[in-house]
Every structure is written in C-alpha cells, then in structure tokens.
Amino acid sequence: MNIQQLLHNITPTNFDFVVQGLCLNSQQVQNGDVFVALQGTTGHGADYIEQAIDKGCVCVLIDSKDFECGVPTIRIDNLSTHLVALTQQIYGDALKLDLVGITGTNGKTSVACFISQLLERLGIKNGLIGTLGISHSEQHSEQTTPDILTLYRTLDGYAKDGIKTVILEVSSHGIDQDRIAGLNITHAVFTNLTQDHLDYHKDLDAYQQTKARLFSLASVQFAILNRDDAHYADFLVAAKGREIIDFGLDDFDDIRPTEQGFLVTLQNHIFEVPFLAKFNLLNVLSAFNTLKTFGFKQEKIIPLLHKLKPPLGRMQKIDNHLIWIDYAHTPDAIENAIITLQQHYPTHNIRAVFGCGGNRDQDKRAKMGKIASKHANTLILTNDNPRDEDPQAIINDILDGIDDSYEVDITLDRQLAIETAVITLGENECLLIAGKGHETTQTFKDKTIESNDRDIVLAAIIEGIRLKKVNSTHKRTTPN
C-alpha cells in the first residue's frame, strides 16, 4: 500500500513510497515497515527510531513531537487514536478470521492449547497466539497479548495462509490498552479470576471489570463461563445477549485422582485426564464446551480428551521424577499447585522453590509466602525476574507473610536453588518449582541471562546420579 493511501483519511502527505507493514516495536521492524513512535508507560518510541531505521524502516509516524531522522517523519496529533484505522487498512485480512478469546487470571495458556489441539484433531487448521508465543512463527514475546500492530500483522498472515480460526489469549492489559480493538472475537472464554496485576489495575474490582469487557464486545456470539468461580455472576452479566455455555466440576459424574491425573466419568464415557490438579479438569471442560459451539457432537470430542498434552511449564512433570515445573506466580496459583501435589501424593512431603517478579504487584508477595508456608513442608526462596528491584528486598516482602517459626532456605541464585533442591530431594518428597514455567531467560536490572528451569532440573538430576555413584564407590572401597 502507498503511504498516501494509508494516510488518506488522516493527514495529507507529499511522500510517495510503498508501505510493507506497521510496527510499534523497533526490534520487530522488517524492511519496508513504517515505525509508529508513541508515548509509552516508561518512555517514548522516538528513543528507538535509530534502531528501527537500522532494521529497515522507511518512514516514522510520530505523535505530537518534533523529530528529524534519516527517513521521512510524519507528525500526527493523537496518533494513538488512529491506530485501529491504520492497522485495519494494511492488515485487512485479519478481520476475516473468527477468534476465540480466552481471559482469566490462570489457565489461559492451558485452555488455548487444549482448544487448539482438539480443533487440529477434528480437522480444523488453526492458529494460536499467547504467552508461549505465536505458533506459526519465530516471534515470541513476554506479553500474553501482543501489541495491536503485531497482533493484526500475525492474524493477517494466518488469513493469507488459509487459516480461518485463531485462539487468542486475552490479558487484562490487552483489553485495557485496546490491543484487540476491532477484531472479530466470536467466542469469549472465562477461566477464573484471582489477584494479579494490581500494580496496574489498582484493585480487584477494576481488574475484574476490565476482564469482563471482553464479553460485551459486539462480535461475541458465545460466552463460555466457569460457573465454579466466585466471579461467575459478574461475567454472566457482562455476557448478556450472548449464548451462554457454562461449566463446572459437577459436569463430571465421577472424579478419582490417580498418580498421573484423574479417572473421570463424563456423559457415560470413562477415561483418564492425564493432568494433575482439579483446575486442569476445569481447563479441559472449558475446551470441551468451546468445541461444542463449533458444531461438533460431544461423542466426537470426548474420546479425544485423554489425548490432550499439557503446555510447557504448566504442572509439567519431569520424566519419571517427582518434580514439577509450573508457571504459578499468584497466591491462588501457588496454593492450587501445592495442594494438587498433596492430593495426588498424600504420603509425600512437598518442597517448593519460588520467588516473585520485580516491578510487579508487591501486595501478592507476602500472600504467596503465607500460602506456600502453610501448605508446603519446606521452602526455598529464590529469584524470579527481579528486574529493576533489589532481589533481597523482594525476598523480604515474601518473608513478611511467613511465620518466624517456619524454617526457610534462601538462595538468591535460582540455578543453585533448583540444583540444591533436586540433588537433596528425598525419596518421600515431591518438588514444585514455581514462577517461571516455560520462560528461557531471567531478567535483572542490568542484564538478561539464559535460564530455563527444566534444563537446570535435568542437569541437576544427572549430577545427582553421578554423586550417588561416587558416594557408593567410596563406601565400597573404604577399608575395614
């Protein structure tokens, strides 16, 4: 599209060149892109214009700020208000897709993955966008819901690849910052709501109201709601006028825990759900009920439920060891994770390794400490992503919720903390490593390092086996 066509209804320009795409993130700029420089929460896009030019941008659109650089610069007042119109002009095929939008504090990633897997098995090619990244590309972002330009560009690409259905994790930030504006979200799914992101939303009511906005979008036809959640009624009101499909654990006629998951009865079908935790049963029900709205009969869907695979870092069991990695980073999530292990392994002690992220909701830290110390037998506190905060100060916030009589090990080095926990794990113990799940980096104030909890665990298991062999050899060779 020509730049004059793109800006026709916004501002006149004498520039004449072809625009390949739009981009807000200088690191994601491609050759021929227009870089959109906006005021952000911590800085202005103008600070990254030179990086964008190095990546191949051919023009800069900038909001109410004079700026000169090596490519044409076009100033547009109130630029952010024109983003949707600009985006839809250049990525118009994104509007042809039917989207399943999933929101909630916990479970979004699992539900999204389950829906995607079931659709695939039933012959519907689909796309998936969320915390684990974008399934058809190499792009990856810490944001659950990408910025509006990245999102539209990705959806446009899906449409051009012949995909008609995309499953999208929708964060509260994504809703509040209009990242999903104008999209054809036909299905809205609610998993649950507990405390998170209160550094941004200030209180739980504001957080809930933001989430609920997804269900009042004009495009939404189906609302799939967790009736077991305390906020179910609020989302039911928000979804007024849509077809309501709700679900709860009592949909199962029988639930029996096993070491691998649950043996359940659903609509006269008996099968094993291969995941620990009752919240995963709710996630499975969420996906099951969403699939029914696509016109599939339950007799077609139910036989596929035992074949579902967990997403990375979500109560992910490490091979044949009693070690789990989970993304739990809220009070509710860490409580559920620890209680889950207690229920499935009632004769075992539970050891947990976790920390809390910096530059995030500080109020939840003491709560997580209190809950974890209440349910786990032993704790090792360590770094999560400290970001700009002092790691020890974060630990101190967690300790505020832990009784002085409870013994806590503190090892700020996350790799060392995990290695220690794995190598010293007793035969009657289960280990939960919480907080970072699938993440492959760790962010500090002055650096970002490679760090993957699963890789650390696997290496520590090998080292533990080696140490046992060495100790065993020493015992055999010791003279009488």
LUMVEXSE-42809 format. One record per residue (C-alpha): residue in one letter; x, y, z. Coordinates in pm, whole numbers, plus 50000, padded with zeros to 5 digits. Example, Ala and Ser with C-alpha at 12.3 -4.5 7.8 and 13.67 -1.06 7.14 Angstrom:
<pts>
<A,<51230,49550,50780>>
<S,<51367,49894,50714>>
</pts>
This chain:
<pts>
<M,<50000,50000,50000>>
<N,<50119,50352,49918>>
<I,<50181,50589,50212>>
<Q,<49936,50841,50064>>
<Q,<49663,50575,50053>>
<L,<49740,50471,50409>>
<L,<49713,50826,50544>>
<H,<49437,50945,50310>>
<N,<49173,50993,50582>>
<I,<49418,51111,50849>>
<T,<49663,51364,50709>>
<P,<49785,51475,50363>>
<T,<50143,51395,50265>>
<N,<50367,51454,49964>>
<F,<50574,51143,50031>>
<D,<50534,50861,49782>>
<F,<50654,50512,49865>>
<V,<50515,50164,49932>>
<V,<50447,50057,50291>>
<Q,<50506,49689,50368>>
<G,<50382,49696,50725>>
<L,<50344,49885,51053>>
<C,<50540,49826,51371>>
<L,<50545,49961,51727>>
<N,<50843,49757,51846>>
<S,<51176,49862,51694>>
<Q,<51316,49511,51747>>
<Q,<51045,49362,51526>>
<V,<51076,49607,51235>>
<Q,<51109,49448,50891>>
<N,<51232,49602,50564>>
<G,<50975,49843,50425>>
<D,<50790,49895,50755>>
<V,<50663,50221,50893>>
<F,<50770,50264,51255>>
<V,<50499,50410,51479>>
<A,<50658,50611,51762>>
<L,<50419,50661,52055>>
<Q,<50444,50767,52415>>
<G,<50471,50455,52632>>
<T,<50449,50398,53006>>
<T,<50824,50428,53060>>
<G,<50949,50611,52752>>
<H,<50874,50737,52403>>
<G,<50902,50543,52079>>
<A,<51123,50825,51949>>
<D,<51401,50681,52168>>
<Y,<51411,50376,51940>>
<I,<51385,50535,51596>>
<E,<51751,50479,51510>>
<Q,<51713,50109,51594>>
<A,<51405,50094,51372>>
<I,<51596,50256,51085>>
<D,<51879,50005,51127>>
<K,<51620,49729,51093>>
<G,<51489,49872,50766>>
<C,<51201,50108,50844>>
<V,<51125,50352,50559>>
<C,<50919,50609,50749>>
<V,<50828,50718,51101>>
<L,<50484,50822,51224>>
<I,<50519,51018,51546>>
<D,<50269,51166,51790>>
<S,<50285,51538,51875>>
<K,<50663,51551,51898>>
<D,<50901,51721,51655>>
<F,<51170,51487,51537>>
<E,<51411,51460,51246>>
<C,<51596,51149,51134>>
<G,<51730,50973,50826>>
<V,<51388,50865,50691>>
<P,<51067,51062,50627>>
<T,<50897,51159,50952>>
<I,<50526,51241,50962>>
<R,<50379,51403,51269>>
<I,<50019,51309,51351>>
<D,<49846,51456,51655>>
<N,<49661,51199,51868>>
<L,<49829,50927,51666>>
<S,<49719,50651,51905>>
<T,<49353,50721,51823>>
<H,<49423,50636,51457>>
<L,<49596,50303,51523>>
<V,<49292,50083,51461>>
<A,<49208,50255,51131>>
<L,<49570,50241,51012>>
<T,<49606,49879,51115>>
<Q,<49285,49764,50950>>
<Q,<49381,49931,50623>>
<I,<49710,49750,50589>>
<Y,<49618,49423,50765>>
<G,<49259,49396,50649>>
<D,<49264,49017,50613>>
<A,<49287,48991,50993>>
<L,<48920,49087,51007>>
<K,<48823,48775,50810>>
<L,<48920,48543,51096>>
<D,<48699,48403,51372>>
<L,<48878,48438,51704>>
<V,<48837,48250,52029>>
<G,<48938,48494,52304>>
<I,<49034,48342,52640>>
<T,<49069,48553,52952>>
<G,<49117,48488,53323>>
<T,<49395,48506,53580>>
<N,<49509,48146,53546>>
<G,<49454,47876,53287>>
<K,<49452,48086,52968>>
<T,<49751,47911,52816>>
<S,<49630,47560,52901>>
<V,<49279,47624,52768>>
<A,<49415,47783,52450>>
<C,<49645,47487,52387>>
<F,<49368,47235,52457>>
<I,<49125,47407,52218>>
<S,<49392,47425,51950>>
<Q,<49480,47056,51990>>
<L,<49117,46946,51973>>
<L,<49043,47157,51666>>
<E,<49351,47014,51495>>
<R,<49245,46656,51572>>
<L,<48898,46732,51435>>
<G,<49040,46861,51110>>
<I,<49031,47237,51164>>
<K,<49360,47408,51095>>
<N,<49404,47690,51344>>
<G,<49642,47948,51484>>
<L,<49742,48010,51844>>
<I,<49867,48336,52000>>
<G,<49954,48375,52368>>
<T,<50208,48351,52646>>
<L,<50404,48074,52476>>
<G,<50436,48283,52161>>
<I,<50291,48262,51812>>
<S,<50262,47905,51691>>
<H,<50338,47959,51323>>
<S,<50638,48188,51351>>
<E,<50960,48251,51538>>
<Q,<50815,48550,51716>>
<H,<50798,48538,52093>>
<S,<50703,48798,52345>>
<E,<50668,48823,52721>>
<Q,<50329,48983,52659>>
<T,<50035,48744,52669>>
<T,<49851,48955,52412>>
<P,<50085,49125,52159>>
<D,<50057,49495,52077>>
<I,<49783,49579,51827>>
<L,<50014,49608,51525>>
<T,<50192,49279,51594>>
<L,<49860,49109,51661>>
<Y,<49693,49231,51343>>
<R,<50004,49154,51136>>
<T,<50012,48799,51273>>
<L,<49642,48746,51213>>
<D,<49676,48886,50861>>
<G,<49948,48629,50799>>
<Y,<49728,48349,50931>>
<A,<49448,48455,50697>>
<K,<49683,48459,50397>>
<D,<49792,48104,50495>>
<G,<49431,47988,50469>>
<I,<49361,47967,50842>>
<K,<49012,48076,50945>>
<T,<49016,48020,51323>>
<V,<49266,48154,51577>>
<I,<49278,48101,51952>>
<L,<49394,48411,52135>>
<E,<49492,48457,52499>>
<V,<49349,48792,52607>>
<S,<49518,48964,52901>>
<S,<49367,49246,53105>>
<H,<49642,49472,52970>>
<G,<49545,49372,52618>>
<I,<49184,49470,52681>>
<D,<49261,49793,52866>>
<Q,<49513,49908,52605>>
<D,<49280,49828,52313>>
<R,<49517,49575,52159>>
<I,<49217,49366,52045>>
<A,<49014,49662,51911>>
<G,<48808,49587,51601>>
<L,<48885,49215,51588>>
<N,<48618,48955,51516>>
<I,<48619,48772,51850>>
<T,<48323,48533,51818>>
<H,<48391,48317,52127>>
<A,<48480,48457,52470>>
<V,<48604,48215,52736>>
<F,<48637,48289,53111>>
<T,<48865,48062,53317>>
<N,<48880,48222,53665>>
<L,<48968,48542,53846>>
<T,<49202,48590,54141>>
<Q,<49453,48856,54246>>
<D,<49708,48961,53985>>
<H,<49831,49277,53811>>
<L,<49703,49504,54089>>
<D,<50010,49720,54032>>
<Y,<49835,49814,53707>>
<H,<49464,49791,53787>>
<K,<49491,49914,54149>>
<D,<49214,49689,54288>>
<L,<49039,49360,54215>>
<D,<48713,49526,54106>>
<A,<48889,49728,53835>>
<Y,<49076,49414,53726>>
<Q,<48751,49216,53703>>
<Q,<48568,49491,53516>>
<T,<48847,49509,53259>>
<K,<48838,49134,53201>>
<A,<48459,49140,53167>>
<R,<48478,49391,52881>>
<L,<48578,49105,52651>>
<F,<48231,48953,52685>>
<S,<48045,49269,52590>>
<L,<48216,49306,52252>>
<A,<47961,49326,51970>>
<S,<48129,49043,51778>>
<V,<48096,48788,52061>>
<Q,<47835,48520,51989>>
<F,<47926,48258,52251>>
<A,<48033,48307,52614>>
<I,<48191,48000,52775>>
<L,<48200,48060,53152>>
<N,<48338,47881,53458>>
<R,<48043,47871,53696>>
<D,<48262,47738,53979>>
<D,<48443,48072,54000>>
<A,<48331,48330,54257>>
<H,<48308,48596,53984>>
<Y,<48087,48389,53753>>
<A,<47781,48613,53808>>
<D,<47976,48925,53707>>
<F,<48080,48770,53379>>
<L,<47731,48635,53323>>
<V,<47601,48993,53338>>
<A,<47873,49115,53102>>
<A,<47781,48841,52852>>
<K,<47410,48931,52844>>
<G,<47264,48874,52498>>
<R,<47522,48611,52401>>
<E,<47467,48237,52400>>
<I,<47586,48120,52742>>
<I,<47763,47788,52786>>
<D,<47881,47735,53143>>
<F,<48073,47450,53300>>
<G,<48181,47325,53642>>
<L,<48334,47021,53807>>
<D,<47991,46875,53874>>
<D,<47965,46815,53498>>
<F,<48169,46503,53573>>
<D,<47967,46214,53713>>
<D,<48276,46083,53891>>
<I,<48630,46207,53961>>
<R,<48901,45982,54104>>
<P,<49260,46105,54146>>
<T,<49546,45889,54020>>
<E,<49921,45946,54027>>
<Q,<49906,46055,53662>>
<G,<49588,46265,53675>>
<F,<49222,46173,53717>>
<L,<48994,45889,53616>>
<V,<48668,46062,53527>>
<T,<48320,45985,53400>>
<L,<48164,46234,53158>>
<Q,<47840,46167,52972>>
<N,<47879,45789,53024>>
<H,<48238,45796,52896>>
<I,<48509,45678,53138>>
<F,<48862,45797,53063>>
<E,<49177,45933,53227>>
<V,<49264,46301,53211>>
<P,<49647,46298,53205>>
<F,<49698,46609,53419>>
<L,<49727,46675,53790>>
<A,<49510,46941,53960>>
<K,<49136,46990,53955>>
<F,<49186,47328,53792>>
<N,<49310,47132,53490>>
<L,<48982,46943,53488>>
<L,<48812,47282,53458>>
<N,<49051,47374,53177>>
<V,<48957,47053,52994>>
<L,<48586,47127,53043>>
<S,<48641,47478,52910>>
<A,<48795,47341,52590>>
<F,<48531,47068,52560>>
<N,<48244,47316,52584>>
<T,<48411,47557,52342>>
<L,<48445,47280,52084>>
<K,<48073,47204,52110>>
<T,<47996,47558,51994>>
<F,<48178,47476,51668>>
<G,<47907,47222,51594>>
<F,<48094,46906,51695>>
<K,<47893,46647,51884>>
<Q,<48024,46552,52225>>
<E,<48062,46188,52112>>
<K,<48329,46314,51872>>
<I,<48508,46533,52127>>
<I,<48513,46324,52446>>
<P,<48730,46038,52307>>
<L,<48997,46299,52228>>
<L,<49020,46447,52578>>
<H,<49256,46182,52716>>
<K,<49497,46259,52430>>
<L,<49548,46623,52532>>
<K,<49904,46731,52608>>
<P,<49999,46999,52862>>
<P,<50163,47323,52752>>
<L,<50521,47387,52856>>
<G,<50570,47486,53218>>
<R,<50215,47415,53334>>
<M,<50234,47145,53605>>
<Q,<50493,46987,53378>>
<K,<50627,46664,53524>>
<I,<50994,46588,53471>>
<D,<51014,46239,53321>>
<N,<50989,45971,53592>>
<H,<51085,46202,53877>>
<L,<50852,46358,54135>>
<I,<50944,46706,54016>>
<W,<50706,46957,53858>>
<I,<50762,47293,53691>>
<D,<50473,47537,53696>>
<Y,<50416,47897,53593>>
<A,<50233,47968,53921>>
<H,<50305,48330,54013>>
<T,<49990,48434,54201>>
<P,<49868,48341,54550>>
<D,<49584,48131,54411>>
<A,<49803,47953,54157>>
<I,<50076,47851,54400>>
<E,<49817,47731,54652>>
<N,<49648,47518,54389>>
<A,<49979,47373,54270>>
<I,<50094,47268,54619>>
<I,<49754,47132,54725>>
<T,<49739,46937,54400>>
<L,<50061,46753,54484>>
<Q,<49931,46683,54834>>
<Q,<49613,46530,54693>>
<H,<49787,46310,54439>>
<Y,<50078,46214,54668>>
<P,<49927,46217,55019>>
<T,<50216,46025,55180>>
<H,<50486,46259,55046>>
<N,<50627,46584,55180>>
<I,<50613,46883,54949>>
<R,<50913,47104,54882>>
<A,<50864,47426,54687>>
<V,<51109,47664,54519>>
<F,<50976,48004,54416>>
<G,<51025,48381,54414>>
<C,<50832,48685,54294>>
<G,<50890,48914,53998>>
<G,<51020,49267,54037>>
<N,<50829,49574,53913>>
<R,<50504,49384,53963>>
<D,<50224,49365,54221>>
<Q,<50405,49385,54557>>
<D,<50093,49311,54760>>
<K,<50083,48948,54648>>
<R,<50434,48865,54774>>
<A,<50352,48825,55143>>
<K,<50033,48642,55050>>
<M,<50230,48394,54842>>
<G,<50474,48346,55128>>
<K,<50192,48283,55375>>
<I,<50012,48037,55149>>
<A,<50325,47847,55043>>
<S,<50447,47808,55402>>
<K,<50101,47693,55511>>
<H,<50086,47408,55260>>
<A,<50446,47311,55174>>
<N,<50664,47121,55417>>
<T,<50981,47305,55314>>
<L,<51052,47618,55108>>
<I,<51348,47756,54918>>
<L,<51302,48122,54830>>
<T,<51494,48247,54529>>
<N,<51492,48499,54245>>
<D,<51220,48505,53984>>
<N,<51276,48801,53746>>
<P,<51397,49077,53982>>
<R,<51402,49333,53701>>
<D,<51480,49678,53850>>
<E,<51423,49580,54212>>
<D,<51669,49463,54477>>
<P,<51636,49081,54490>>
<Q,<51674,49070,54866>>
<A,<51401,49329,54910>>
<I,<51165,49105,54714>>
<I,<51256,48809,54935>>
<N,<51193,49024,55243>>
<D,<50844,49105,55113>>
<I,<50773,48732,55077>>
<L,<50910,48665,55426>>
<D,<50663,48917,55570>>
<G,<50393,48655,55515>>
<I,<50585,48364,55669>>
<D,<50577,48288,56040>>
<D,<50915,48327,56212>>
<S,<50896,47969,56341>>
<Y,<50889,47831,55986>>
<E,<51236,47747,55858>>
<V,<51305,47887,55511>>
<D,<51612,47842,55296>>
<I,<51709,48147,55091>>
<T,<51928,48110,54783>>
<L,<51910,48410,54552>>
<D,<52086,48229,54267>>
<R,<51791,48049,54105>>
<Q,<52005,47789,53932>>
<L,<52178,47699,54258>>
<A,<51847,47692,54445>>
<I,<51697,47447,54193>>
<E,<52011,47232,54180>>
<T,<52019,47208,54559>>
<A,<51651,47118,54578>>
<V,<51683,46847,54313>>
<I,<52003,46686,54441>>
<T,<51885,46677,54804>>
<L,<51527,46567,54727>>
<G,<51427,46273,54947>>
<E,<51251,45958,54832>>
<N,<50932,46061,55008>>
<E,<50929,46416,54869>>
<C,<50769,46595,54576>>
<L,<50931,46910,54438>>
<L,<50747,47208,54290>>
<I,<50948,47472,54105>>
<A,<50715,47765,54056>>
<G,<50702,48106,53895>>
<K,<50879,48094,53558>>
<G,<50739,47786,53389>>
<H,<50826,47794,53018>>
<E,<51050,48103,53035>>
<T,<51403,48071,52899>>
<T,<51556,48392,53033>>
<Q,<51590,48569,53367>>
<T,<51578,48949,53385>>
<F,<51786,49160,53623>>
<K,<51832,49536,53641>>
<D,<52147,49538,53432>>
<K,<52126,49216,53232>>
<T,<51917,48932,53097>>
<I,<52061,48582,53120>>
<E,<51966,48246,52971>>
<S,<51778,48046,53232>>
<N,<51543,47753,53183>>
<D,<51406,47575,53489>>
<R,<51358,47245,53305>>
<D,<51714,47240,53171>>
<I,<51850,47316,53517>>
<V,<51647,47031,53666>>
<L,<51761,46779,53405>>
<A,<52127,46873,53454>>
<A,<52088,46852,53832>>
<I,<51931,46506,53805>>
<I,<52236,46385,53609>>
<E,<52468,46543,53863>>
<G,<52274,46384,54148>>
<I,<52306,46041,53987>>
<R,<52681,46098,53945>>
<L,<52724,46198,54309>>
<K,<52535,45891,54427>>
<K,<52764,45669,54220>>
<V,<53073,45841,54361>>
<N,<52946,45806,54718>>
<S,<52856,45442,54657>>
<T,<53204,45370,54518>>
<H,<53369,45536,54819>>
<K,<53165,45322,55054>>
<R,<53266,45001,54877>>
<T,<53638,45087,54876>>
<T,<53661,45205,55235>>
<P,<53884,44961,55433>>
<N,<53752,44792,55748>>
</pts>
